[in-house]
């Protein structure tokens, strides 16, 4: 079974010091095991936006090369499409962060577990590895 990593976990894979938290033992097992894992391209956009607006300067060294880094690390990139974005917009979830909504919809669309440290995502989606 493959898994999707949220933006924070993807950033922790790149530079654990840049995110302000440590991955759990369960998350490390998934990411270092034989499971395939993926990231949503919205995570590239989210990191870039936050770097550009000065909200995540620790990720600045990585921002321009996120797709290359993912490819070199054998992290798959799941595609975004109309059904994912439409579902994200219409989710019955009182959560305004569009990045999180798209990440959850991507995991649902591809029937994947989600690796996250975000309790809002974990509480809503349920199929998470925290």
Backbone as CSV, one residue per row, in Angstrom:
resi,resn,N_x,N_y,N_z,CA_x,CA_y,CA_z,C_x,C_y,C_z
1,UNK,0.854,-1.183,0.000,0.000,0.000,0.000,0.894,1.238,0.000
2,UNK,0.561,2.189,-0.817,1.332,3.426,-0.867,0.719,4.466,0.066
3,UNK,1.514,5.457,0.413,1.070,6.509,1.323,1.373,7.877,0.717
4,UNK,0.615,8.849,1.168,0.832,10.245,0.790,1.385,10.966,2.009
5,UNK,2.408,11.792,1.820,2.932,12.598,2.924,2.405,14.018,2.784
6,UNK,2.049,14.625,3.907,1.594,16.015,3.837,2.805,16.937,3.732
7,UNK,2.559,18.213,3.610,3.627,19.179,3.376,4.651,19.195,4.511
8,UNK,4.181,19.162,5.746,5.107,19.187,6.878,6.010,17.972,6.918
9,UNK,5.457,16.810,6.622,6.259,15.591,6.613,7.239,15.625,5.437
10,UNK,6.784,16.091,4.284,7.689,16.231,3.140,8.849,17.159,3.507
11,UNK,8.550,18.271,4.156,9.595,19.206,4.572,10.534,18.554,5.577
12,UNK,9.988,17.733,6.478,10.838,17.046,7.463,11.773,16.053,6.785
13,UNK,11.306,15.432,5.709,12.171,14.524,4.958,13.345,15.307,4.376
14,UNK,13.068,16.521,3.909,14.110,17.353,3.312,15.063,17.926,4.351
15,UNK,14.493,18.396,5.471,15.297,19.085,6.480,14.523,19.095,7.795
16,UNK,14.712,18.078,8.609,13.921,17.944,9.832,14.067,19.149,10.755
17,UNK,15.192,19.827,10.710,15.375,21.009,11.557,14.520,22.184,11.105
18,UNK,14.073,22.174,9.855,13.313,23.305,9.315,11.851,23.299,9.726
19,UNK,11.366,22.189,10.284,9.931,22.102,10.546,9.548,22.252,12.010
20,UNK,10.484,22.118,12.900,10.171,22.328,14.312,9.539,21.127,15.001
21,UNK,9.563,19.962,14.382,9.079,18.749,15.027,9.895,17.575,14.511
22,UNK,9.783,16.479,15.221,10.465,15.247,14.816,9.416,14.250,14.348
23,UNK,9.757,13.490,13.342,8.858,12.448,12.871,8.772,11.334,13.924
24,UNK,7.606,10.737,14.037,7.419,9.652,15.000,8.090,8.376,14.498
25,UNK,8.214,7.412,15.390,8.805,6.118,15.010,7.966,5.444,13.931
26,UNK,6.646,5.533,14.037,5.766,4.929,13.029,5.953,5.590,11.671
27,UNK,6.093,6.911,11.669,6.319,7.627,10.405,7.662,7.248,9.809
28,UNK,8.678,7.178,10.629,10.013,6.791,10.137,9.992,5.374,9.551
29,UNK,9.268,4.475,10.208,9.173,3.101,9.703,8.551,3.077,8.311
30,UNK,7.495,3.860,8.120,6.838,3.909,6.815,7.776,4.490,5.768
31,UNK,8.449,5.561,6.114,9.276,6.269,5.141,10.589,5.551,4.828
32,UNK,11.041,4.695,5.717,12.278,3.971,5.458,12.021,2.520,5.067
33,UNK,10.748,2.099,5.137,10.393,0.733,4.777,10.236,0.566,3.277
34,UNK,9.559,-0.474,2.908,9.385,-0.804,1.495,8.115,-0.225,0.888
35,UNK,7.399,0.602,1.615,6.179,1.187,1.078,6.531,2.327,0.137
36,UNK,5.730,2.458,-0.896,5.885,3.589,-1.802,5.261,4.805,-1.152
37,UNK,5.916,5.941,-1.259,5.270,7.136,-0.747,5.350,8.259,-1.754
38,UNK,4.341,9.131,-1.639,4.102,10.175,-2.610,3.856,11.499,-1.899
39,UNK,3.959,12.563,-2.671,3.642,13.899,-2.214,2.690,14.506,-3.243
40,UNK,1.834,15.387,-2.790,0.971,16.117,-3.711,1.745,17.323,-4.244
41,UNK,1.578,17.665,-5.513,2.267,18.845,-6.026,1.832,20.133,-5.322
42,UNK,0.698,20.098,-4.637,0.284,21.293,-3.895,1.270,21.583,-2.767
43,UNK,1.990,20.557,-2.298,3.005,20.784,-1.258,4.160,21.619,-1.793
44,UNK,4.521,21.421,-3.061,5.563,22.262,-3.675,5.105,23.719,-3.682
45,UNK,3.853,23.908,-4.067,3.295,25.258,-4.127,3.223,25.879,-2.729
46,UNK,2.769,25.096,-1.756,2.655,25.616,-0.393,4.014,26.039,0.156
47,UNK,5.020,25.205,-0.025,6.355,25.555,0.454,6.858,26.801,-0.258
48,UNK,6.721,26.848,-1.571,7.161,28.017,-2.342,6.472,29.300,-1.909
49,UNK,5.167,29.223,-1.710,4.420,30.405,-1.266,4.902,30.888,0.097
50,UNK,5.074,29.954,1.013,5.497,30.341,2.363,6.915,30.904,2.359
51,UNK,7.775,30.350,1.537,9.135,30.892,1.414,9.062,32.292,0.812
52,UNK,8.302,32.451,-0.254,8.200,33.744,-0.941,7.650,34.839,-0.025
53,UNK,6.730,34.459,0.856,6.137,35.440,1.779,6.913,35.575,3.084
54,UNK,8.062,34.902,3.167,8.897,35.014,4.364,8.389,34.246,5.568
55,UNK,7.443,33.325,5.364,6.855,32.585,6.476,7.561,31.270,6.773
56,UNK,8.480,30.857,5.890,9.190,29.605,6.120,10.601,29.725,5.567
57,UNK,11.400,30.632,6.122,12.739,30.876,5.589,13.659,29.651,5.662
58,UNK,13.379,28.753,6.602,14.213,27.555,6.731,14.127,26.658,5.488
59,UNK,13.041,26.777,4.751,12.864,25.955,3.551,13.397,26.639,2.295
60,UNK,13.854,27.878,2.411,14.343,28.626,1.246,15.437,27.891,0.467
61,UNK,16.381,27.215,1.124,17.414,26.518,0.349,16.873,25.390,-0.530
62,UNK,15.679,24.908,-0.217,15.098,23.783,-0.947,14.038,24.203,-1.962
63,UNK,13.463,25.381,-1.804,12.250,25.763,-2.531,12.369,25.668,-4.048
64,UNK,13.462,26.086,-4.622,13.590,26.118,-6.084,13.831,24.740,-6.697
65,UNK,14.110,23.765,-5.862,14.456,22.451,-6.422,13.635,21.308,-5.826
66,UNK,12.423,21.585,-5.385,11.602,20.572,-4.734,11.295,19.381,-5.634
67,UNK,10.975,19.632,-6.883,10.658,18.512,-7.775,11.888,17.650,-8.022
68,UNK,13.042,18.279,-8.171,14.285,17.510,-8.357,14.617,16.694,-7.118
69,UNK,14.443,17.296,-5.952,14.722,16.596,-4.700,13.807,15.384,-4.561
70,UNK,12.525,15.572,-4.849,11.575,14.461,-4.753,11.972,13.332,-5.701
71,UNK,12.315,13.687,-6.918,12.699,12.673,-7.909,13.950,11.924,-7.451
72,UNK,14.959,12.648,-6.975,16.204,12.016,-6.534,15.992,11.116,-5.318
73,UNK,15.009,11.443,-4.489,14.726,10.657,-3.290,13.690,9.551,-3.559
74,UNK,13.311,9.390,-4.813,12.297,8.392,-5.198,10.961,8.626,-4.511
75,UNK,10.610,9.887,-4.330,9.302,10.252,-3.799,8.417,10.528,-5.005
76,UNK,7.355,9.759,-5.134,6.441,9.959,-6.249,5.632,11.233,-6.073
77,UNK,5.178,11.786,-7.164,4.330,12.975,-7.130,2.985,12.593,-7.728
78,UNK,1.948,12.648,-6.923,0.600,12.349,-7.394,0.064,13.540,-8.167
79,UNK,-0.655,13.273,-9.208,-1.178,14.358,-10.030,-2.397,14.994,-9.368
80,UNK,-2.601,16.260,-9.697,-3.837,16.948,-9.319,-4.743,16.931,-10.534
81,UNK,-6.030,16.823,-10.283,-6.977,16.847,-11.389,-8.271,17.503,-10.938
82,UNK,-9.157,17.680,-11.868,-10.426,18.336,-11.572,-11.222,17.682,-10.458
83,UNK,-11.397,16.363,-10.484,-12.157,15.739,-9.397,-11.543,15.955,-8.007
84,UNK,-10.227,15.922,-7.905,-9.578,16.158,-6.607,-9.859,17.583,-6.143
85,UNK,-9.662,18.541,-7.035,-9.860,19.945,-6.651,-11.324,20.239,-6.348
86,UNK,-12.232,19.639,-7.111,-13.652,19.847,-6.861,-14.044,19.266,-5.499
87,UNK,-13.568,18.068,-5.212,-13.867,17.468,-3.908,-13.289,18.316,-2.781
88,UNK,-12.051,18.793,-2.953,-11.417,19.618,-1.915,-12.259,20.846,-1.611
89,UNK,-12.806,21.447,-2.640,-13.623,22.645,-2.448,-14.929,22.340,-1.729
90,UNK,-15.446,21.135,-1.934,-16.771,20.805,-1.412,-16.769,19.901,-0.189
91,UNK,-15.600,19.552,0.319,-15.547,18.691,1.506,-16.387,19.279,2.634
92,UNK,-17.142,18.440,3.294,-17.927,18.859,4.451,-17.004,18.851,5.664
93,UNK,-16.156,19.860,5.719,-15.092,19.942,6.722,-14.863,21.410,7.014
94,UNK,-15.003,21.780,8.246,-14.829,23.180,8.640,-13.334,23.475,8.814
95,UNK,-12.638,23.437,7.698,-11.191,23.672,7.696,-10.889,24.525,6.470
96,UNK,-10.356,25.696,6.685,-10.228,26.657,5.593,-8.938,26.564,4.798
97,UNK,-7.938,25.843,5.295,-6.647,25.784,4.617,-6.782,25.011,3.300
98,UNK,-6.656,25.698,2.163,-6.843,25.008,0.877,-5.780,23.938,0.622
99,UNK,-4.577,24.133,1.117,-3.529,23.127,0.933,-3.919,21.820,1.624
100,UNK,-4.360,21.914,2.865,-4.768,20.722,3.609,-5.960,20.042,2.955
101,UNK,-6.912,20.833,2.484,-8.095,20.263,1.838,-7.696,19.482,0.576
102,UNK,-6.757,20.025,-0.184,-6.308,19.343,-1.406,-5.514,18.082,-1.053
103,UNK,-4.703,18.143,-0.030,-3.932,16.962,0.381,-4.874,15.842,0.824
104,UNK,-5.864,16.148,1.622,-6.830,15.128,2.050,-7.579,14.565,0.848
105,UNK,-8.015,15.420,-0.046,-8.740,14.947,-1.233,-7.855,14.084,-2.122
106,UNK,-6.579,14.416,-2.211,-5.647,13.607,-2.992,-5.522,12.212,-2.376
107,UNK,-5.371,12.145,-1.054,-5.278,10.849,-0.378,-6.555,10.038,-0.597
108,UNK,-7.690,10.689,-0.513,-8.960,9.989,-0.731,-9.070,9.501,-2.168
109,UNK,-8.734,10.353,-3.105,-8.853,10.020,-4.523,-8.005,8.797,-4.888
110,UNK,-6.799,8.725,-4.365,-5.898,7.620,-4.683,-5.966,6.485,-3.653
111,UNK,-6.920,6.579,-2.694,-7.131,5.549,-1.682,-5.836,5.247,-0.931
112,UNK,-5.242,6.302,-0.373,-3.949,6.191,0.295,-4.063,6.563,1.762
113,UNK,-3.181,5.978,2.568,-3.000,6.463,3.931,-2.248,7.777,3.847
114,UNK,-2.394,8.607,4.865,-1.755,9.919,4.897,-0.795,9.984,6.073
115,UNK,0.447,10.337,5.807,1.434,10.521,6.864,1.408,12.004,7.227
116,UNK,1.025,12.296,8.464,0.859,13.680,8.896,1.126,13.822,10.383
117,UNK,1.501,15.010,10.775,1.575,15.350,12.194,0.471,16.339,12.553
118,UNK,-0.347,16.679,11.583,-1.410,17.664,11.747,-2.670,16.979,12.291
119,UNK,-3.048,17.316,13.506,-4.205,16.662,14.122,-5.505,16.967,13.391
120,UNK,-5.629,18.127,12.778,-6.855,18.445,12.033,-7.023,17.490,10.861
121,UNK,-5.945,17.202,10.154,-6.004,16.249,9.040,-6.284,14.847,9.565
122,UNK,-5.584,14.454,10.618,-5.759,13.117,11.184,-7.186,12.913,11.693
123,UNK,-7.736,13.910,12.368,-9.091,13.791,12.895,-10.118,13.681,11.775
124,UNK,-9.927,14.432,10.708,-10.895,14.417,9.616,-10.760,13.171,8.755
125,UNK,-9.553,12.862,8.333,-9.362,11.781,7.369,-9.360,10.403,8.014
126,UNK,-8.753,10.276,9.148,-8.779,9.004,9.851,-7.714,8.005,9.432
127,UNK,-7.445,7.878,8.145,-6.454,6.904,7.651,-5.079,7.540,7.662
128,UNK,-4.580,7.801,8.847,-3.316,8.513,8.961,-2.291,7.715,9.737
129,UNK,-1.052,8.052,9.489,0.064,7.512,10.252,0.717,8.711,10.925
130,UNK,0.581,8.744,12.247,1.066,9.893,13.014,2.202,9.505,13.925
